[in-house]
Amino acid sequence: MALYRLICAAALLSLLTQESHSQLNVCGKPALNTRIVGGQVAPEGSWPWQASLHRFGNQFCGGSLINSEWVLTAAHCFQSPGTANLIVYLGRQNLEGVNPNEVSRTVTRIINHPNYNSGTIDNDICLLKLSSPVPFTNYIAPVCLAASDSTFFSGTDSWVTGWGDVASQTRLPSPKSLMEVEVPIVGNRQCKCDYGVNRITDNMICAGLRAGGKDSCQGDSGGPLVSKQGGRWIQDGVVSFGNGCAAPNFPGVYSRVSRYQAWINSLITSNQPGFVTFTSTGTDSDLSVSCRGLPPLPTSAPTPPPKVTPQPSNSGTTTTQPPPTAKVTPQPSNSGKTTTQPPPTAVFCGKAPRNSRIVGGSSVATAGEWPWMVSLQKNGSHVCGGTLVAEDAILSNAECFTSSPSASDWTVVLGRLKQNGFNPFEVKMNVSNITLSMMTGSNVAMLHLHTKPTLSDYIQPICMDNGRTFSVGTSCWVAGWSSAKGGEEQVLQEFKTSVENCGNASSSDILCTGTFTLDPTDSGGPMMCKQDGSWFQAVVLSAESTANKTRTKAAVKKHTRLSRFENFLEVNVGFLSSDTTNSTAAPTPTLPTNSGGSPVLSPLFFLLHLLIFSTCLRLFL
């Protein structure tokens, strides 16, 4: 009898815990927030869930309080899982000066989503366990979270907060007060058209103005995007990435909180966050959006609801699956779900959708401008440049490997813009082998990768010159990460030159241009010329040794043409088609996405507890 009473007591405790420990009675109700229209500096206490994450005294990311012991933030803020010197501040208004309403906590656990992908920034979400609970006040309170069945139509009003930059590369001025900005939700179909159909997944949600001017920025990562419904503030998203800050037609991209209800509840088993269903009404204007490569909606119904299909996951949850896109890849999740994959799309070279380079330009490149640029690294440091010339092959200069020819010593980074700083589109990959051309004089190197990267607007192969004619006066471009240039972040540098007459040195193996100086770390990078709508690599750059440099100004600069290595390139990698009949970018493969499950509480759950409750009453009476 004693055993039965113990079981009953445990069951009753479980039943009561579901209700009494919920955050629904306190979440999303800031006592000091009467926010209706925009401003810049947030009034103190307006966003009491806002967290400031610090290491070594410096704020690097934001977050949101979701119960008294847990903070929600972005996974990309924690590439290293260590908790040392990590402090979370809550109730803070200014980064400088005194904050009388703040408390601070250290962190005992950092839990990145298991399917977080640092290359695609998919599943960019993280949980932090505080060292001890924080008290709730007018200045410290949890936010509600969007439940799994939430809908956010295009145009839904939302707010984003943080202490990040107030514009690209413009720091927040003193006293560095918490900032707020009002932005509308941008539907995922429109966002896919803006960033590239394969770049935005269902685990993301976008927000921003079509004209630009309002957005989150560097330093805001991990912070909350919230919307108000029925007197409660509900978190829609977690600040993740964007193309610059507040650029026209490039809304901010956020992790979609509603996709992670099951994951969050599986880790926070008591005092669970308050999940609230956000429901949009009317018709979603995003359903009418279309662009090249975006699959059309089913024609049988103009505004069909999402198809709900049960997933055989470990949590026993039900997830919402959108209509399949052009290419669906196997899902690396606990659900064990696999999907079919149609034949691969043809890959063409020399297409740079984000490059409109014709004349002029600056010395600093922008993200995606030269999508074939590769950083070759040893021990995490940039050593040489290179270019993606096939789906799994990198071209560089053989001189980069004279002291270290072993493939295991090298890592390649694609999609990178800055050597120092956050690069949302980059992918790091290992090298399987290195082959040198071994010809008399200068030589090139071909690196083959263990796996193929996913192609996108920011990662594309360049065409290789195999005998084209570059006439005198042709404009060409050079790019590289010169160590002494690019500012503190060492942003990719670009330089325009033009083909010159070689005079007496004229040869089919030589290309001459105006003079310029290269840094040793520029070696292996490309000289690129555009023909028939495609970019061709004419030269693999070679940095002059310091001993050979003189103050005498040469009339022209001589380069070994890439076509000299045509036989070596044909044997070791082959030549991609430039698809000169179609100068627009070829469709790129769809990035993998992961289903975020949502818990469904069955009525049987409550009936079972009522049965246990009635049985227990008999035992205790």
N, C-alpha and C positions, 0 to 999 in steps of 0.2 A: 504493500500500500504506500509506503514511504517513497518508493521509486516512482510510482504513478504520480504522486503529488509533485515530485521534483520535475517530471516531464511536463506536467500541466503548468507549473510555475514558469518554466522556460518558454513554453508556447505562448503563454499570456504576455510575458515580457517582450517576446518578439513582435506580437501583435501591437502592443502599446508603443513599442519603439518606432514602428512605421509612422506613427502619427506625432508623438510628442517630440521626436528628435528632428523633425523636418524643419527646414529653414523657410518654409512658405509663409510662416506668420511674421517674419522679419525682413525677408529679402526684398530688394528693389524699391524700398520706401525711404528715400533720404529726407529727413525732416527739414533740411535747409535748402532744398532744391525746388524752385518754382519755375524752372527753365521752360520757356516757350519759344523764344527766338534767339538768334545767335549772339555771340560775343567772342571775345578772344581769351582774356584771363578769366578762369572759372572762379566764381565766388566761393569762398571757403566753405567746405562742407557740402558742396553741390554734388560731388561724386564720392561718397564716403567709402566705396569699395576700391578706389584707386590705390594701387600699390606701387612703390618705387623700389627697384632692385639695384643694390649697390655691391660692388667689389672694390676693395682697397679705397673706399671713400668716394668712388665715382659711380654715378647713376648710369646704367647701361641699357636697361629695359624697364618696361612697365609690367603690370599685372593687375588682377582683380581678385578681391577677397570673395570666396564663395561659401565659406562657413568660418567658424571661429579659428580653425587650424589649417585651412588649405587655401592656397592662392593659385589661380589659373594664369598661365602665361604661354609664351611661344617656345617651341622646342629649339628653334635656331638660336635662341639666347643662351643655350647650354650645350654647345658642342662638346664641352668637357663636363662630366657629371659631378665633379668635386664640389663640396659644399664649403670648403675653406674660404674664409674672408667674405662670405656671402651674407648680406643683411637685407631684410625686407622692412621697409618703413610703411606704416599705415597712418592715416590721419594727417599726412603731410600736405602742406600747401606750397611752400617754396623750397627750392634746393639750397638756397643761401639764407642765412639768418636763422632766427628762432622759430620753431613750430610748436606752440604750447599744447596742441591737441594730438600730437603724434605719439606713436609707440613703435618700438622696433623689436624684431625677432630674428634669431638665426634660423637656419634651415637644416632639418635633419634628413630629408629625402628629396631627391630630384627624380621625377619619373617622366621621361619623354615617351610619347606615344610609340609603341613598338614598331609601327609601320611608317614612322617619320622618314622622309627621303630628303636628304640635304641637297640633292641635285635639282629635284623638281619642286621642293618646298611643300610637298604634299603631307598631310597629317601633321602640320606645324603646330602642335599643341603639347603642353607640358603641365604637370602638377607639382607644386612645392608644398611639402609638409613643414609647418612652422614648429619651432622648438617648444612652444607652449601656446595655449589659446589666447586670443586677444579679446578684451572687453568691447562690447558694442556700445557706441555713444552716438551723438549727433554727427560725429566726424568719422566714425569707423563703423561700417555696417556692410553686410554681404549684398551682392547683386543676385537677382534671379537669373537663371540660365534658360535659354530657349530649349523646350522639349523637342523630342525627335519628330513629332508631327507638326512642327511649326512651318508656316509659310510666310515668306518675305517677298512680296511682289515688288517689281521695279517701281521706284519712286517712294518707297516706304521711308519715312523720316527717321534718321538715326544720328547719334552723336559719338564722336571719338575724342578721347582725352589722353594727355600725356605731357611729358617734359622734353619732347624731342625737338629737332631743328624746326625753326619757323619757316624755312625755305631750304632748297637744296644747298648744302654746305654753308648754311647760315645758322649759327648757334642761337639758342634761346637767350635773350638779354637778361641781365641782372634785374631783380633778385631771382630770376628763373622760376616764375610762378606756374602752377599747373594751368595748361591751356586746354581749351575746348573748341570744337568746330562741328557744325551741323552739316551733314552730307546725306543725300538720298541714296538708297540702295539701287545698285545697277544690276539688272538681271543677269544670270549666268550666260544666257545666249549672247547678249550684247557684249559682256565681258570677254567671252571667247573670241568674238569678232575683233575686239580691241587688242588683245594680247596674243592671239593665235589660238585657233580652235583646240589645239592639243595641249595648251598651256594651263588652262583653267579646268579644275576637276570639280566633281560634285561635293568634295570636302571643303570647298572654298566659297566665299560670298564676297561680293564686290560693292564698293560704295564710293561715290564721288560725283562731281559736276562734269557734264560733258565739256563745258568751257574751261574746266580746270580752276585753279585758284584756291581750292579747299581740299585738304588731304591730311593724312598722318604722314610722318616723315621719319628719318633716321633718329633713333633714340626712343621712339614711341613703341617699338616692337614689343609684343606681349600684352599691350594694354587693351582695354575693352572698347568694343563698338556696341552701343546700346540703343534700344528703341523703347518707347513708352506705350503701355497698353493698360487701360483700366486702372490707372493710378500706380502701376508698377513699372519699374525699369527692368528690362529683360536684355541680357547680353546676347547679341546676334553673332558677334565675331571676335576674333583675337587678331590684333594687328600682325600682319605677316610680311608682305612685300609689295613692291610697286615699281613702275618704270619711272625713276626719279620721284619727285614730289609735286603733286598738284598739276601735273602736265595735262593738257587737253586730251580728252579721249583715252586717258589711261587712269581709270579709277584705282583707288587703293584696294589691295587684295587681302582678305582676312580668312582665317580658319573658321569654318562654319560650325558654331558650337553645337547646334542641334544634332550633328552627326555623331556626337561623342557622349551622349547620355549614358549608354550602357557601359562604356569604358570608364567614365568618371565614377559611376555608381559601383562598379566592380572593385574600385580601389578605395572609395570612401564608403565604408559599410555602415557606419553609424553617423548620426548628425548629418545626414546627407543634404547636399545642396538643394535649393528649391527650384525644380524644373517647372516652367510654365509654358503652355502652348501659346505661341504668338500666331494669331490668325489674321491674314490679310483678306480684305473683302473686295468685291468688284471683279474686274477682269485684269489679268496681268498683261501689260503692254509688251513685256519681253517675249511673249509667245509669238508675236508678229515679226520679230527680228530674224533676218536671214543674211548670210554672207557666204562667200566661197568656202567650201569644205564643211560648213555647218549642216548636219543632217536635218532635214525638214521634219516638222511634227507630223504625226500620223494624220492622214486626210479624212479618216472616217469620222473624226470629231474635231471641231475647231479648237476647243480648249479642254483636252482630255486630262483627267486627274492622273497623278503618278500611279504606276502599276505597283501594287504591294505584293511581294512574293516572300514566302518564308525562307529563311536561310538556315541551313543545318549547322549553326554555330554552337560553340560550347555554352553560350549564355542562354540558348533557347529563345532568342529574341526574334522579332520581325523587323525587317528593314525595307526601306523604300528604294526601288531601283528605277532610274530614269530609262527612257528608251535607249537602246544601244547606239553608240557612235560608230564612226567609220571603221575603227579598228579597236577591238576589245581584247585586252590581254588577260592572262590568268591573274587572279587576285591573290596576293600574298597575305591572306588574313586567316584568322582562326576558323572562318566559316567553311573552309575547304572548297569554296565555290570555284569552279573553272568555267570559262566561256570559250566559244569558238573564235577562231581568228582567220579572217579571209586572207587571200594571197597578199604578199607585201607590196606596198606602193613603190614604184620605180623611184630611185634616188638620182637626182640631177645635181651637177656641181655648179658653183659660181653664183648661187642665188643668195642675196642678202636682203630680205624683206624690209629691214630697218635701215638700210643704207640708201640715201638719195644723193650720195656724193657725186657732184658733177664738176663744180668749180669752187674755188675758195675753201672755206672750212677753217677750223681751228686746230691747234696742236694736240688737243685732248679729245680722244675718241669717246663715243657714247655706247651704252649697252646694246649689243646686237649689231653694231655698225660693221664689224669685221668678224662674222660668226665662226670663221675657221681658225682664228688665232688660238694658239695653244701655249701654255706656260709649261716648260720642261723643268722639273724640280728634283733636287736631291736633298734629303733630310728636311723637307718642308720649305726649302728656299729656292727662289727662281734662279735658274742658271742660264737657260737659253730659250729662244723662241722656237716656234714650229707652226705647222699648219695641218689641219685635217684635210686629207686628200682623198680619202675613201671612208666608208663607214667604220673601219677598224684600223686605219693606217695614218700615221703622222710623219710628215716630211720635215727634216731639219738639216743642219750642217754637220758633216762628219767631225769637224774640229771640236764640237761640243763633247765628244765621247772619247777623245784620245787618252784621257787619264782614268776614265771609268766606263768601259764598254759593256759592263754587265747589266742586263735588263732589270734585274731585281733592285738595282740602285736607284731606279728612276720612277717617277710618278708624273703623269700628265694631267693638266687641269684645263678643261674646256669650258667655254661660256664665261670666262673670267674677264672683268673690267679692271678691278683694282687689286694690286698686290697686297695692300693693307686696307682692310675694311670688309664690309659685308657684300657678298656677291650672290644674289638670290637665284641666279640661273646657272651657276657653275656646277661641274661634275668632275670628280677626281677619279682617275682610272689607273690601273696597273699595266705595265708593259710586259708582253710575253717574249719578244725577241727584238734585237737591233741588228740591221744589216747595213753595211757600208758599201758604197759604190766601188771603192778600191781602184780608181782610175789615176792616171798621171795628173799631177796638179791638184786643184781643188776637188772636193768630193762632197757628196750628200749622204744622208743617213735616212733609213726608213724604219720606223718603229711600229710594230704591230701590237694592238691592244688585246688584252685577255677577253674583253667583251665589247660589243658595239654600244656606243652611247645612243640615247634617244634623241633624234634630231628635232630641232625646234627653230624658232626665229633666231635663237641665240647660239645654236650649234648647227653648222652646215659645212659641207666640204667645199673647197675651192677647186676650180679646174686647173690642171697643169698644162703648161705650154708644151706642145709636142710638134713645134715647127710653124707656129703662127708668125705673122709679120707685124712688127711694131714699128710703124714709120716714125721718122723724125718729127718731133712735136707732140707725140702721143703723151697724154697725162697719165702718170702712174703714181701709186701711193706706197709708202713704206710705213710699217707699224711695228711697235715693240715697247717693252717695259724698261726703258733706260733708267738705270738706278738713280741717276742724278736729276731726273725730271718727273713730272707728274705729281708734284707736291707730296704732302705727308702720306697720302693714300697710294702714291705711285700708280696713278691712273694710266691706262694704256695710251701711248703717244702715237700720233700719226703725222706724216710729213709728205707733202706733195712735191713731186719732181716731174721731169719730162725727158723723153728720149732725145738724145743728141747725136750728132754725126761723129763717128769714131775716128774719122780721118784715116791716117795711115794704118791705124790698128784695126780697121774694119775686118770683121770675121763673122761667120755664121754662128760661132760659139760665144761671141762677145756682144753685150748690149751696153751702150754708153748712156749716161744721164748727167744732169748737172751734179756738182759736187755737194756732198754732205758728209757729216761725221757720225759714225755709229759707236754705240757703247758695246763693250764685250757681251753684255746680256742680250743685245739685239741679234746676235749671231743666230742663224737658223730661222729667223723670221722671213716674211715674204716681201717682195716687191710685186705689186698687183696692178694690172691694167685691165680696163673694161672694154670688151668687144662684143657686139651683137647682143647686148643685154646681159652678158655673163662676165664674171670676174675671172681672170686667168693669172696664175702665178708665173711671172716671167723669170724671176731670180730667187735663189735662196741666199739670203744676206750673209756676209762674212765680215766680222769686225776686224779692222786693221789692228795689228799689234802696236803697242805704244812706241816701241823702238823704231818702227818704220814711219811714224808720223813726223812730218816736217812742217815748217811754216810756209813753204812754197805752195802757192795755190795752183792746182792742176786745172787745165782747161775743161776736162771732162772726167767723170768717174767711170771706170771700166768694171763690168760685172760678168761673171760666167753665166751664160744663159742656161735655164733649166733644160731646154731641148737637147743640150749636150749629153744629158743622162737618159735620153729617151729609151734606149734598150734596157738599161737597168730598171727604170720605172715600169716599163711594160712587163718585164719578167716578175718583179717583186710586188706589184700592186695593180697594174693596169690603169686605164684612163676612163674616168666617168664621162658620160655624155653631158654636154652643156645645155641640151634641149633648146637650141637656138630658135626653134619654131615657136617657142612660148617663153617670153622673157619674164613672166611672173614666177613667183616662187612655187616650187612643187609642193603638193600636200605633204605634211609631215605626219609621222605615226602618232597615234594617240598615246598619251602618257598613262601609265597604270594608275588606277584609282582604287580606293579601299572603302568598303561599305562600313559605315558607322552604325552599329546596331542600336535599337532603342528598347527598353524594357516594357513589356506589356503585362499588366497585372490582371490575371484572370479572375472573374467572379468566383470561380471555384476556390481561389485562395482565401477569400473572405468567408465563404461558406464553411470551409474546412476549419478556420479559426473559430467560427461560431459553434461548430460541433464540439471542438475541443473545449471551448469555454463552458458549454452546458454540461459536458461530462465532468469537468473539473469542479463545477459547483456542487455536483452530487457527492464528489469525494471529500470536499472540504466541509460540507454540512453534516 
